[in-house]
Amino acid sequence: MESTLRKELHEMIDSFSEEKLQEVYEFLQEDELSDEMKIILDKEYEDYQKNKNAVSKEDVDKIIHELLYKKD
């Protein structure tokens, strides 16, 4: 029997564009998060703990895209 989380993830994946699938795939292929990503995630978590404000899905998508495709 499939877990609820597994089912939800499958539904999400089925709805992703090819570009989004590529982004997720590349993100999952990383062995560990960059220092920059860790700092951003820590800051967001601290802000959430303090203010109980969550980042919108659109903002998360934008942040991830910028980090994955950052021009050096």
C-alpha positions as CSV (number, residue, x, y, z in Angstrom):
1,M,0.0,0.0,0.0
2,E,1.3,3.4,-1.0
3,S,1.9,6.0,1.7
4,T,0.1,9.3,1.5
5,L,3.4,11.1,1.1
6,R,4.5,8.8,-1.7
7,K,1.2,9.3,-3.4
8,E,1.3,13.1,-3.1
9,L,4.8,13.2,-4.4
10,H,3.8,11.0,-7.4
11,E,0.9,13.4,-8.2
12,M,3.3,16.4,-7.9
13,I,5.8,14.8,-10.2
14,D,3.2,13.9,-12.7
15,S,2.2,17.6,-12.9
16,F,5.7,19.0,-13.2
17,S,7.0,20.5,-16.5
18,E,10.1,19.0,-18.0
19,E,12.1,22.0,-16.8
20,K,10.8,21.6,-13.2
21,L,11.6,17.8,-13.3
22,Q,15.1,18.6,-14.4
23,E,15.6,21.1,-11.6
24,V,14.3,18.6,-9.0
25,Y,16.5,15.9,-10.5
26,E,19.6,18.0,-10.3
27,F,18.8,19.1,-6.8
28,L,18.4,15.5,-5.7
29,Q,21.7,14.5,-7.4
30,E,23.7,16.9,-5.2
31,D,25.5,15.0,-2.4
32,E,25.1,17.8,0.0
33,L,23.8,21.3,0.2
34,S,26.1,24.2,-0.6
35,D,27.0,26.5,2.3
36,E,25.0,29.2,0.7
37,M,21.9,27.0,0.6
38,K,22.4,26.0,4.2
39,I,22.6,29.6,5.3
40,I,19.4,30.5,3.4
41,L,17.5,27.5,4.8
42,D,18.7,28.2,8.3
43,K,17.6,31.9,8.0
44,E,14.2,30.9,6.6
45,Y,13.7,28.4,9.4
46,E,14.7,30.9,12.1
47,D,12.3,33.4,10.6
48,Y,9.5,30.9,10.5
49,Q,10.2,29.9,14.2
50,K,10.1,33.5,15.3
51,N,7.2,34.8,13.2
52,K,5.4,31.7,12.0
53,N,5.5,33.1,8.5
54,A,6.0,30.6,5.7
55,V,7.6,31.3,2.4
56,S,5.2,31.0,-0.5
57,K,5.7,28.2,-3.0
58,E,6.4,30.7,-5.7
59,D,9.2,32.3,-3.6
60,V,10.7,28.8,-2.9
61,D,10.6,27.9,-6.6
62,K,12.3,31.2,-7.4
63,I,15.0,30.8,-4.7
64,I,15.7,27.2,-5.8
65,H,15.9,28.1,-9.4
66,E,18.3,31.0,-8.7
67,L,20.6,28.8,-6.7
68,L,20.6,25.9,-9.2
69,Y,21.2,28.2,-12.1
70,K,23.3,30.8,-10.5
71,K,25.7,32.4,-12.9
72,D,29.2,32.5,-11.5
